[in-house]
């Protein structure tokens, strides 16, 4: 128990530290935005590059990428069905019950407790998630809320994102077996070590950024709570139905993967959701989406910590 506490307490301390920075106005929101850019464009891609470079890639990984896409599409379709219930109907429901803050919460939470050496268990789910987000989620959101059609620009943007580039390079270098060269060549070893240093920045920076962004709007708390409850109900009902009936038949038993799967299901909506909602919908819906993401983040962290403590 003491070992688990020693791993979970830093999560709370770093989030609280970020919250204090906001309350004391120690740094500006512009500074946080710049830190966020470092995380998204440098630190997180470094984490994923190292993870995919060192993981043992097998057939079941390609299966997990595909099943993750199926899973997230199933969540979206469930949201459209829930939206037909008049008492809870809202245009944002289908987008609230699918998609995750995978890189900006899932990776640091899981890596902090279960170790960077086990990040491959959750990272492989993230590959399918990125495919879904770029070619499903954002395309449908733009069409439903803004009347915008699919553009080939989405494909170009997908392959230009640092996260995708890092994953592709990590997998490619892994498959052609260049890892020994990173260890034997002085220059390449220096580059690899630098990438590792940059990857180590990801978790503390992300958790501080999350803490800094903890701002609730009481006006939207009730609707946000409804969204989070629906989200968790859909995630656990469909998520574990698919796991027991499909995933467990094709993937070798692995407790660490089970923890990664649970961690993924409890994550909040994507942190980028309020930005896209604001661009293609009303300002009120943007504020509602932002409040839901913040509330979902708090709920996710609490559930994760309680879950980890039960493992002890």
N, C-alpha and C positions, 0 to 999 in steps of 0.2 A: 504493500500500500504506500509506504513512504517513497519508494522509487517512482511510482505512478504519479504521486503528488508532486514530486520534484520536476516531473516533465510537464504536468498540466498547469502548475502555478505560473510559470513564465508566460503562458498564453494570457492569463488574466492580468499579470503585471504589465505586460507590454501594451495590451489594449487600454488598461487604465492610465498608463503613461501617456498614450496618444490622446486620451480624453482630457487629461490635465493640460497638455499642450494647447488644446483647443480652448479650454475654460480660462486658462491664464493668458491666452493670446500670445504665447511664447514664440510661435512662428505663424506666418500668414497662410491662408488657403492657397495662395500661389506657390508657396514653397512646398506644400503638400502635393499639389498638382505636379510639380517638378519631380518630387520623390516617386510619385506614382508612375511617371514616365520611365524613370530608371528601373523600377520594378518590372513593368510590362515589357519594356524593350531590351532590358539587359539582364537583370537578376533572375527573373522567372524563366526566360529562355535558357539561361545558363544551367539552371536546375534541371530542366527537361533534357537538355543536350547530354549532360553527364549521366542522367538516369537512363536514357535510351541507348547511350553508348555502352553502358556496362550491363544492361539487362540481358538475360537469356531469352532470345526471341523464338517463340514456337508457334505452331498452327493455332493454338487456342487463343493467342493474342489477336490474330486477325479476326477470329470468331467474336471475341469480346468487343472489338471495334464496331462490327456490324450489329451485334445485339444491343449495344449502347444506343445506336441510332434508332433501332426499332423501339427500344424502351422509351426514349424521349418523344418519339412520334406518338406512341401510345398515350403518354401523359397529355400531349397536346389534344389528341382526339377526345380524351376523357374530359378535358377542360371545355371543349365545344359542347359536349353533352350536358355537362353541369350548367352551362350557360343558358340552357333551355328551361331551367327551373326558375320561374319568375321571381321568387322571393330572394334569390341570390344573384340573379343575372347581372353581368357587368362585362363590357367589351374587353376588359383586360384579363379576365379569368383564364382563357386559354394560354395566355403568355405568362401568367403567374404560376401555373402548376407545372411548367416544364422549363428546362434550361437551368444551369447552375452557375454559381460563383466558384467555378472549379479551380482556376489558377490562383485567384486572389483570396481564397479562404480554404478550399479543400486541401491544396498542397501544403500550406503552412501548418494547418491543424494536424493533418495526418503525419507529416514529416516530423513535427515536434515530438510527438508521442511515440510513434512506431519506427522512427529513424529514417534518415535519408536513404539508407541501403534498401529500404522496403518501398520506396516511392514508386517503383515500377508497377506495384499492384494497383495503385489509384491512377497513375499516369496513363495507363493503357485505356482506362475508361475515358480519360480526358481527350484522347485522340478522336474517338467516336463523337464525343460532345462537341468538339470544334467543327467537325463536318456538319453536324446537325445545326449548330448555331449559324454558320455561314450560308448553308444551302437550303435550310429549312426555316428555322426560327425567324431570322432577320428578313428573309424574302417574304414570308407570310405576314409578318408584322407590318412591313412597309405596304403590302397590298391591302391588308384589312384596315389599317388605320390611316394610310395616306393615299391609297389608290395607285400606288407605284408598281410598275411591272418589273419582272426579273430582268436584271442587267448582267451582261457578261463581265461587267466591271467587278461584280461580286467574286467571280472566279479569280480574277487578277489580284484583287485585294486579299483573298484567302491565302494565296501562295506568297504574298509579300509580307505577311505578318511575321514578326520575329519568333513567335511561339511555334508556328508551323515550320518555319525554316529550321529552327533548332531541333525539332522532332525529326524532320526529314534527314537532316545531316547526321543526327545521332543514330538513327536506324541504318542509314547508308554506311556510315563508318563501321558500325557494329557488324553488318552483314559481310563487308569486304575484309573485316579483320584488321583494322588499322590500330587497334588499341595498343598492341606491343610497341608500335613506333612512337606512341605518345610517351611510353615509359623509357625507351632506349635513346631517343634523340633529345639532346639537351634543349634545343629551341622549342620543339614540340611539347616536351615535358613542362617547360616554362609556360607555354600557352595554356596547356591543360590545367596547370596549377592556378593560373590567373582566373580561368573560367570557374574553377572550384571556389576561389575566394569570392568572386562575384555572386555565385550561387548562394553562398553563406549569408549574403546580405538580405536575401529575399524574405525569409520568415520574419525577422524582427521589423523590417521596414513595413511589410504588409500589415502586421498586427498593430503597429503604431498608427498607420494610415486608417485602419478600421476604427480604432479608438477615437481618432480625431474626427471621424465622420459621424459619430453617434449623436445625432440630433433628431429628436422626435417632434412630430406635429400632432398635438392632441386631437385636432379636428378630424384626422384620418385614421385614428387608432382602431376604431371599431371595424371599419372596412378592411384595414390592413390585417387585423386579427382573423377575420373571415378568410381572407386570401391564404394566410399561413396555415390555418387549420385545413382548408381544402387541399392545399399543396401537400401537406404531410399525409393526409388520408389517401390521396391519389398515389403518392410516392411509395408508401408502405404496402398498400393493397396490390397495385399492379406490379410494383418493383419486386416484391418477394414472391408473387405468383409466377412471374417470369423466371426468377432465380431458381425456385424449386422445380418448376416444370421443364425449364430449358437449360439454363446456365449450368446447374449442378450435374447435368447429364454429360456435358462436354468438357467441363473444366475440372481438373484434379482438385480434390479437397485441400483447402488451404485456409487456415484460420485468419491469416493476415489479409488475404483477399476478401474474406467475409467482413473484416473490419473496414476495409477500404470501400466496399460496396455500401455498407451502412453509412459511413461518413459521407459518401456521395449523395445518398438519398435525403439526408437531413440538411444539405446545404441550401442557402437562400437563393432567390432568383439572381440572375446575372447583375453585377454592379453597374453594367452599362445600360440596363433596361430603362431607367429614368431618362437617360440621354435620348434614346431612340423614341420613347413615348413623347417626350417634349418636342421632338422634331416633327413627329407625324400625328400628334394628337393635341389635346388641350393642355393648358398650364395646370389645371386642376388635376388631370390624370397624371401629369408628370410628378406633381407633389405627392400624390397618392402612391405612385410607383416607388418614389424615393423613400417614403415612410415605410412602405412594405419591405423594401430591401433592408433598411436599417433594423426594423423589428425582426425580420427573418434572420439577420446576422446574429443578433443577441440570442434568439431562440436556438439557433444552430449551435452556437458556442456552448450554451448551457446544456443542451442535450448531449453534445459530444463529451463534455467533461463528466457528466453523470454516467454516461456509457462507459468511459474509460475507467472511472472509479469502480464500477461494478466488476471490471476484469480483474481487479486486485483481490 
